[in-house]
Amino acid sequence: MNTSMKIFQLLEYKDFYGEEKSLNDAIKLIEGIPSVTLLNYISGFMVHSYLHDNDDNTGKIQFELVSSLLNKCSERTRQLWVKIVTKFEDGTIDPIFVWGLSNLHFYDLIFTNYNNLISRDLETSEAKNVFDAYLIINQLVNTQTTVEEEIDFDNKNEDEIRDFVVAKLMYQRDYMSSLDFRNQVERGDAFFNYIKAHKKYAEFGVKYLLNKGVSNFEEMFRTLLVIFTQSFGNGSNVERRQLIDLSESVKHNFINLDFIKSLCINNYINSYKRDVSFLSIRNRFLYQVSQHKFLLLNINFLYDHFFNSHVFAFHNYIKKETR
């Protein structure tokens, strides 16, 4: 089995235009573009690149995703793309455009500059603007793992180099695709069953779940699993979709729509603030498009709602209730 990892370079604005740009430049580029249109593109990047951070299909998926923008751009922009990526033809390093952490920073860009314009597809000039804005975001993401020049690797031992590199890359690794799905479900099941059987915590557990709009954790898990299967189907890339239609599940009373809505970010956009942990999106990883249609913004944050997020949330709930 081949367990080797390829080396990728996240393409940024300077690679294409020879200069760096600021976040304010990215903000100007997306002005006048419907926010829901941007969310559809970025959530699409997330869904289709999931589990393809570093595998045999990475190059193919990256090409398809960047083409969703470039195919709407002018021939000049497409030729510029070809010119840049052909510099990597020796195969030592592969260029990539879409990255998980970049998607989250682009969500920041959208929600802090949100508009209520009606959804529509991108015009030619707008497609290039989104392409350029994403390159600027990539530039900012790359600086988060830039190794300072004053670090003298020649005079450091292996352990010192490892500790430095791990610390630098840990932040990025946290936002790569997670394979933790089954583990999260099993731990979540054990966690809530423990609470249910505990004399001290059982009552808090019931109230905690009711506060989330569900009568028991099984109902919550079933609803989350429906979101996952609606988005990823049988796991093949062809069937993946960021826009989830829950009409049938609601019709047959199979999911809890109130709980679904509690996971939506819509009502919190006006107070949205950037933070390094993306807490707003962690807690509300859905965007409601219509009555029963939702965009899935991040799959890792969906996983967290089976176990990880409840560890801290339940602790805080008990503290609040026992003051």
Secondary structure, 3 states (H helix, E strand, C coil): CCCCCCCEEECCHHHHHCCCCCHHHHHHHCCCCCHHHHHHHHHHHHHHHCCCCCCCCHHHHHHHHHHHHHCCCCHHHHHHHHHHHHHHCCCCCEEECCCHHHHHHHHHHHHCCCCCCCCCCCCHHHHHHHHHHHHHHHHHHHHCCCCCCCCCHHHCCHHHHHHHHHHHHHHHHCCCCCCCHHHHHHHHHHHHHHHHHCCCCHHHHHHHHHHCCCCCHHHHHHHHHHHHHHHHCCCCHHHCCCEEECHHHHHCCCCCHHHHHHCECHHHHHHCCCCCCCHHHHHCCEEECCCCEEEECCHHHHHHCCCHHHHHHHHHHHHHHCC
